[in-house]
């Protein structure tokens, strides 16, 4: 403390040439006590503060009111620009807290903030470093996301990750980009581009307008078929997926096509000759058809009366065909017969050597043929009688089978062969 080791200039000059009096001693004693009190006060203040890193640690007047129960939140940022401790923390441009510390954590910075306890923010809130003006101070802007997910509230000790933090663009970056554009960009070529466009479009305004109109029509049609285009792309996607699962089959097909393509390449001359012959044949066919066109038209016109007569016949032709197929017992013949039968009998006899399998008749049911005694006679349609041949013994009753005989017709009793009427 230099104030204690060197007295003021006038006091030193006054005391240099004479001995101190009682008044001077009183002055020195008062000054020493005042200096001692100042030293003690500063020492006590120094002992009361654990760490003092600079004037930035001192609270600024007019800052945000933190309230009685503030909470601490940490934000991780890739770049804090010129953000300093004691900077403001705002929500909707209203100061609600201040920055209490900035630390480096790997390749990102950790900014510690104390926020008023009355401020409620969602748990997925975002943090952004912004600037109050063109040359203003930096501050942290806290904001809720565009869509709240309702995952809770931002609480004491929470961390806002790098994925939800950002920063604004610096004035130096804007000026640097503008300088790059003006000095090394394409601004110098704008005049050339404009001149070439004028030369290309000059005098062709109508054509350009027509092209633009067609492009507008095309885009409108494409927009109207968005669903079809989407379905087509989906179908192509499914086809591609199917082909991807069948790569071996496709490779086999392509490998098998190679000999066929080589054969087609060797026979290309023959194929060309065939195509030329087909062209010649088509020319001849066309000439033939052209030459016979009048005759064909005349034949079709001559067929018109015949077709008209068939059409006029209506249902008579199908009825005539039905009569032909049912001859001689047509529907008209049956309508002319009175009674239930035509008095015609038909007896059928198996040819010699034909094996007939009789139907299975239960033993309890006597067979008409089995009950007949040998030597009985069977009546024929002609009235003649003949003796039947005895049936051989068999474990099953068999019907009688007559020998080949002429089939007769008459008006007598029907023969066992059956009746047809």
Protein Blocks (a to p, Z undefined) as FASTA:
>chain_A
ZZlmpccfklmmmmmmpccdfklmmmmmmmmmmmmmmmmmmmmmmmmpmbdcbjklpcce
hiacebjbdcddddddfbgkjacehiacdeehiafbdcfbdcdehjaccddddddfkbcc
dfkbccddddfbfklccdddddddfbdghlaccdehiacdfklgccdddfklmmmmmmmm
mmmmmklmmmmmmmmmmmmmgoplmmmmmmmmmmmmmmmmmmmmmmmmmmmmmmmmmmmm
mmmmmmmmmmmmmmmmmmmmmmmmmmmmmmmmmmmmmmmmmmmmmmmmmmmmmmmmmmmm
mmmmmmmmmmmnmmmmmmmmmmmmmpcbdfklmmmpgcjbeoiacdddddehiacddddd
dfklccfklmpcghiacddfkopacddddddddfbdcddddddddddddjbdcdfkbpcZ
Z
